[in-house]
Amino acid sequence: MSEFRCITIDPAVRFGRPCVRGTRISVGDVLGFLASGMSESEVLADFPQLTSEDIRECLAFASVRENRILIDPAA
């Protein structure tokens, strides 16, 4: 997943969860804020260290991960 410039995975930060570069804000945090009904502008106002590009990359990262999930049809 090296195509994501704003997302880093570091075992020493948030137990290796994917985070926005230079922060401890995880992709899951950003997705949770948006899923709870916060608008992009509200997220940016609450977390000024984030950019619109960071939020788009979080969404793209989640989309790529979702497409990689493998389902065992025998299960």
Backbone as a ProteinNet text record, in pm:
[ID]
protein_1_A
[PRIMARY]
MSEFRCITIDPAVRFGRPCVRGTRISVGDVLGFLASGMSESEVLADFPQLTSEDIRECLAFASVRENRILIDPAA
[TERTIARY]
82.3	0	87.2	198.4	292	241.3	129.2	77.8	16.6	11.6	-47	63.5	75.1	180.2	146.7	18.8	-23	-47.7	-44.1	-74.9	53.7	77.2	194.2	150.1	231.1	208.2	338.7	333.5	451.3	411.1	474	438.2	447.4	525.3	541.5	433.3	348.8	243.1	108.1	24.5	-111.5	-112.9	-14.6	-5.4	-2	53.4	68.1	-54.1	-153.1	-270.1	-228.1	-287.2	-255.5	-298.1	-205.7	-230.9	-195.6	-250.7	-214.5	-72.3	11.7	153.6	172.3	263.2	296.8	197.9	96.1	-3	-25	-104.5	-148.8	-295.8	-346.1	-485.2	-490.5	-564.7	-568.8	-670.5	-651.9	-748.4	-886.3	-890	-1016.3	-1081.4	-1000.8	-1056	-1126.6	-1057.9	-1113.9	-1241.3	-1239.1	-1358.5	-1472.1	-1440.2	-1542	-1603.9	-1520.7	-1574.3	-1672.4	-1632.6	-1719.3	-1845.1	-1831.3	-1946.6	-2045	-1995	-2083.9	-2162.7	-2131.7	-2206.7	-2129.7	-2005	-1925	-1895.8	-1899.5	-1862.6	-1710.5	-1659.2	-1515.4	-1470.4	-1547.4	-1508.6	-1508.8	-1599.8	-1601	-1478.7	-1442.7	-1322.8	-1200.2	-1190.1	-1074.5	-1070.2	-1186.3	-1190.2	-1147.7	-1189.7	-1154.2	-1010.3	-956.3	-820.4	-742.9	-695.4	-630.5	-502.2	-448.9	-329.2	-363.5	-492	-535.3	-563.8	-553.4	-588.3	-697.1	-756.5	-855	-792	-666.3	-595.6	-582.9	-554.7	-544.9	-676.4	-787.1	-917.6	-945.5	-915.7	-936	-849.7	-725.7	-638.6	-689.6	-745.9	-804.6	-917.6	-1002.3	-1112.3	-1059.4	-959.7	-902	-833.9	-762.3	-694.8	-796.3	-906.4	-1011.2	-1072.8	-1089.9	-1146.6	-1056.4	-927.6	-832.5	-833.3	-833.8	-836.6	-964	-1075.4	-1203.4	-1199.8	-1137.7	-1129.7	-1034.1	-949.4	-853.8	-906.4	-1022.3	-1076.8	-1116.6	-1070.2	-1101.4	-1206.4	-1306.2	-1413.4	-1399.3	-1403.2	-1398.3	-1540.8	-1576.1	-1714.1	-1754.5	-1656.9	-1687.9	-1723.4	-1696.5	-1717.9	-1864.6
-117.8	0	124.8	118.8	229.9	350	338.3	450.5	559	536.8	633	712.7	839.4	924.5	974.7	983.6	1041.6	937	809.8	703.4	629.8	615.1	539.9	429.1	324.8	214.9	193.4	218.8	208.8	130.7	15.6	-64.9	12.1	119.7	197.2	304.5	320.5	422.5	354.7	371.3	316.2	166.3	95.1	-51.2	-94.9	-10.3	-46	-19.5	47.9	83.3	187.6	184.3	287.6	424.6	519.8	655.6	758.5	876.8	988.5	1029.8	1044.4	1075.4	1193	1175.3	1281	1301	1212.9	1224.2	1087	1084	958	933.6	1004.7	990.4	875.9	770.8	653.1	670.5	591.9	587.9	553.7	459	420	535	619.6	737.2	827.6	857.3	946.7	886.9	758.3	692.9	697.4	677.2	682.8	820.7	925.5	1061.6	1085.3	1046.3	1066.5	981.2	858.2	768	816.6	888.9	938.7	1061.9	1109.5	1222.5	1352.7	1352.6	1474.6	1503.4	1628.9	1667.4	1680.4	1684.8	1702.2	1832	1938.4	2066.7	2059.4	1982.2	1965.2	1887.7	1782.7	1705.2	1794.8	1872.8	1961.4	2069.5	2117.9	2218.9	2159.2	2035.1	1969.9	1919.7	1889.2	1834.4	1915.2	2033.2	2121.9	2066	1960.4	1899.3	1815.3	1788.4	1712.8	1807.2	1752.5	1826	1750.1	1814.4	1746.6	1626.7	1642.3	1531.1	1412	1438.4	1330.5	1253.1	1325.4	1260	1177.6	1231.8	1154.7	1028.8	1040.8	922.7	818.5	861.1	766	689	759.4	693.2	599	642.9	558.1	436	455	344.5	239.4	286.1	193.4	121	190.1	128.1	16.9	44.3	-57.7	-177.1	-152.4	-263	-344.4	-277.8	-347.6	-440.7	-397.8	-481	-597.6	-594.8	-704.6	-810.7	-788.9	-887.6	-1011.9	-1124.4	-1251.2	-1324.8	-1375.2	-1449	-1596.2	-1681.7	-1824.9	-1873.6	-1908	-1948.3	-2077	-2154.1	-2279.2	-2254.6	-2134.9	-2107.3	-2087.8
0	0	0	-66.8	-66.4	-145.8	-214.1	-291.8	-203.7	-73.9	18.3	87	52.1	107	246.4	278.8	407.5	515.4	481.1	576.8	612.6	741.8	786.8	881.6	885	978.7	1054	1183.9	1268.5	1394	1418.3	1535	1667.2	1671.2	1793.8	1811.1	1710	1715.6	1703.9	1806.1	1807.5	1776.2	1827.5	1812.5	1666.5	1579.7	1439	1353.4	1409.1	1327.6	1224.7	1105.7	1006	1057.4	1051.4	1102.3	996.3	1013.5	928.4	965.9	865.6	884.7	979.8	1076.9	1169.8	1283	1291.5	1398.8	1460.8	1564.7	1622.6	1588.1	1488.8	1445	1345	1379.8	1293.5	1180.9	1076.7	966.7	1023.7	1115.9	1178.5	1253.4	1318.3	1386	1285.6	1176.1	1074.2	1015.9	985	931.2	1032.4	1158.9	1263.4	1276.3	1267.1	1273.6	1159.2	1038.9	922.8	931.9	978.7	990.6	1095.9	1196.3	1301.4	1257.4	1137.9	1084.8	1079.1	1125.5	1115.9	969	932.8	797	789.6	668.2	651.7	718.7	703.2	762.9	915.5	974.3	1120	1167.4	1093.8	1129.7	1121.4	1014.7	997.5	1105.9	1148.5	1254.7	1388.7	1415.8	1541.9	1544.4	1427.9	1416.8	1312.8	1349.3	1252	1191.5	1251	1192.6	1068.8	1046.3	928.4	811.6	691.2	570.4	495.6	398.2	313.7	243.7	202.7	137.6	233.1	360.4	459.1	467.9	471.2	481.6	356.5	239.7	115.4	114.2	161.1	164.5	263.3	375.7	470.4	403.5	329.9	259	151.8	76.6	-27.8	32.6	143.4	211.1	255	314.2	358.3	239.2	129.7	10.3	-42.6	-47.1	-93.8	0	129.4	226.5	213.1	193	177.3	56.9	-49.5	-170.3	-154.8	-53	-30.2	64.3	124.5	217.3	141.4	189	125.7	209.5	142.8	208.8	171.2	270.8	247	223.4	98.6	70.9	142.6	187.8	256.8	404.2	452.3	595.1	626.8
[MASK]
+++++++++++++++++++++++++++++++++++++++++++++++++++++++++++++++++++++++++++

